[in-house]
Amino acid sequence: MTDNHSFLPSSLANPEKREELILYLKELAAENPEELWRNEREQGLVSDIDQIFHFFFDDNGFDEGAIGESLLAAEEAKTIDEVKALLDAMLVDLPKGDDAAFVSHHLWPRLRTKAQVALSAFEARS
Protein backbone atom coordinates (compact mmCIF):
# COMPACT_ATOMS: atom_id res chain seq x y z
CA MET A 1 0.00 0.00 0.00
CA THR A 2 1.35 3.39 -0.94
CA ASP A 3 0.73 6.21 1.47
CA ASN A 4 1.35 9.61 -0.06
CA HIS A 5 1.07 11.42 3.27
CA SER A 6 3.99 13.21 4.81
CA PHE A 7 4.70 13.06 8.51
CA LEU A 8 6.25 15.53 10.92
CA PRO A 9 9.44 14.32 12.62
CA SER A 10 7.74 14.57 16.01
CA SER A 11 4.98 12.20 14.87
CA LEU A 12 7.27 9.32 13.85
CA ALA A 13 6.81 6.05 15.69
CA ASN A 14 10.58 5.46 15.75
CA PRO A 15 12.45 8.79 15.60
CA GLU A 16 15.56 7.15 17.11
CA LYS A 17 15.87 4.93 14.02
CA ARG A 18 15.74 8.06 11.87
CA GLU A 19 18.56 9.62 13.90
CA GLU A 20 20.58 6.43 13.50
CA LEU A 21 19.93 6.52 9.75
CA ILE A 22 21.24 10.08 9.62
CA LEU A 23 24.41 8.97 11.45
CA TYR A 24 24.99 6.20 8.90
CA LEU A 25 24.42 8.63 6.04
CA LYS A 26 27.05 10.89 7.62
CA GLU A 27 29.51 8.01 7.55
CA LEU A 28 28.79 7.31 3.88
CA ALA A 29 29.03 11.01 3.03
CA ALA A 30 32.30 11.53 4.90
CA GLU A 31 35.44 12.45 3.02
CA ASN A 32 37.37 9.73 4.85
CA PRO A 33 35.04 7.13 6.34
CA GLU A 34 37.93 4.75 7.05
CA GLU A 35 39.37 7.25 9.51
CA LEU A 36 35.94 7.67 11.09
CA TRP A 37 35.54 3.90 11.47
CA ARG A 38 39.07 3.52 12.83
CA ASN A 39 38.49 6.25 15.44
CA GLU A 40 35.22 4.66 16.51
CA ARG A 41 36.88 1.23 16.83
CA GLU A 42 39.57 2.82 19.03
CA GLN A 43 36.72 3.92 21.31
CA GLY A 44 35.54 0.32 21.55
CA LEU A 45 32.70 0.65 19.05
CA VAL A 46 31.97 -1.71 16.18
CA SER A 47 32.27 0.44 13.10
CA ASP A 48 33.08 -0.49 9.51
CA ILE A 49 31.52 -1.18 6.13
CA ASP A 50 29.99 -4.39 7.50
CA GLN A 51 27.97 -2.37 9.99
CA ILE A 52 26.70 -0.19 7.14
CA PHE A 53 25.46 -3.30 5.33
CA HIS A 54 23.87 -4.74 8.47
CA PHE A 55 22.06 -1.48 9.15
CA PHE A 56 20.71 -0.93 5.64
CA PHE A 57 20.02 -4.53 4.59
CA ASP A 58 19.68 -6.81 7.62
CA ASP A 59 18.26 -4.58 10.32
CA ASN A 60 16.02 -2.20 8.38
CA GLY A 61 14.02 -2.01 5.19
CA PHE A 62 13.53 1.72 4.79
CA ASP A 63 10.92 1.08 2.13
CA GLU A 64 7.50 2.73 1.95
CA GLY A 65 6.45 0.61 4.93
CA ALA A 66 8.81 2.74 7.05
CA ILE A 67 6.86 5.94 6.29
CA GLY A 68 5.52 7.18 9.59
CA GLU A 69 7.88 4.83 11.41
CA SER A 70 11.33 6.30 10.66
CA LEU A 71 10.78 8.00 7.30
CA LEU A 72 8.65 11.07 6.67
CA ALA A 73 7.60 10.55 3.06
CA ALA A 74 7.89 8.33 -0.02
CA GLU A 75 10.68 10.53 -1.40
CA GLU A 76 12.85 9.52 1.54
CA ALA A 77 12.22 5.83 0.88
CA LYS A 78 13.22 6.38 -2.76
CA THR A 79 16.40 8.22 -1.74
CA ILE A 80 17.44 5.44 0.64
CA ASP A 81 16.64 2.86 -2.04
CA GLU A 82 19.11 4.64 -4.34
CA VAL A 83 21.80 4.52 -1.65
CA LYS A 84 21.10 0.82 -1.08
CA ALA A 85 21.26 0.08 -4.81
CA LEU A 86 24.79 1.48 -4.99
CA LEU A 87 25.85 -0.45 -1.90
CA ASP A 88 24.37 -3.62 -3.37
CA ALA A 89 26.19 -3.09 -6.70
CA MET A 90 29.48 -2.74 -4.84
CA LEU A 91 28.79 -5.87 -2.81
CA VAL A 92 28.31 -7.85 -6.01
CA ASP A 93 31.83 -6.81 -7.05
CA LEU A 94 33.33 -7.18 -3.56
CA PRO A 95 31.53 -10.02 -1.73
CA LYS A 96 34.42 -10.28 0.76
CA GLY A 97 35.71 -6.73 0.48
CA ASP A 98 37.07 -4.84 3.46
CA ASP A 99 36.71 -1.13 4.25
CA ALA A 100 39.57 -0.13 1.94
CA ALA A 101 38.19 -2.15 -0.98
CA PHE A 102 34.77 -0.50 -0.73
CA VAL A 103 36.10 3.03 -0.27
CA SER A 104 38.34 2.60 -3.32
CA HIS A 105 35.61 0.99 -5.47
CA HIS A 106 34.75 2.97 -8.61
CA LEU A 107 31.14 3.44 -7.38
CA TRP A 108 32.17 4.92 -4.02
CA PRO A 109 32.21 8.55 -5.25
CA ARG A 110 28.65 8.14 -6.57
CA LEU A 111 27.58 6.55 -3.29
CA ARG A 112 29.19 9.37 -1.33
CA THR A 113 27.41 11.99 -3.46
CA LYS A 114 24.07 10.19 -3.10
CA ALA A 115 24.58 9.94 0.67
CA GLN A 116 25.40 13.67 0.86
CA VAL A 117 22.21 14.54 -1.03
CA ALA A 118 20.17 12.21 1.19
CA LEU A 119 21.80 13.59 4.32
CA SER A 120 21.02 17.16 3.36
CA ALA A 121 17.39 16.29 2.65
CA PHE A 122 16.97 14.30 5.88
CA GLU A 123 18.59 16.96 8.04
CA ALA A 124 16.48 19.70 6.44
CA ARG A 125 13.31 17.82 7.36
CA SER A 126 14.34 16.71 10.87
JORA-V90469 format. One record per backbone hydrogen bond with DSSP energy under -0.5 kcal/mol. CO is the residue of the C=O (numbers start at 1). NH is the residue of the N-H. If there is no record, write none. Layout:
BEGIN
CO|NH / CO|NH
END
This chain:
BEGIN
1|3 / 2|4 / 8|11 / 9|12 / 12|15 / 14|17 / 14|18 / 15|19 / 16|20 / 17|21 / 18|22 / 19|23 / 20|24 / 21|25 / 22|26 / 23|27 / 24|28 / 25|29 / 26|30 / 27|30 / 30|33 / 32|35 / 32|36 / 33|37 / 34|38 / 35|39 / 36|40 / 37|41 / 38|42 / 39|43 / 40|43 / 40|45 / 41|44 / 45|47 / 48|51 / 48|52 / 49|53 / 50|54 / 51|55 / 52|56 / 53|57 / 53|58 / 54|58 / 54|59 / 55|60 / 63|66 / 64|67 / 66|69 / 66|70 / 66|71 / 68|13 / 69|14 / 71|68 / 72|7 / 73|76 / 73|77 / 74|78 / 75|79 / 76|80 / 77|81 / 78|82 / 79|83 / 80|84 / 81|85 / 82|86 / 83|87 / 84|88 / 85|89 / 86|90 / 87|91 / 88|92 / 89|93 / 90|94 / 94|97 / 98|102 / 99|103 / 100|104 / 102|105 / 105|108 / 107|111 / 108|112 / 109|113 / 110|114 / 111|115 / 112|116 / 113|117 / 114|118 / 115|119 / 116|120 / 117|121 / 118|122 / 119|123 / 120|124 / 121|125 / 122|126
END
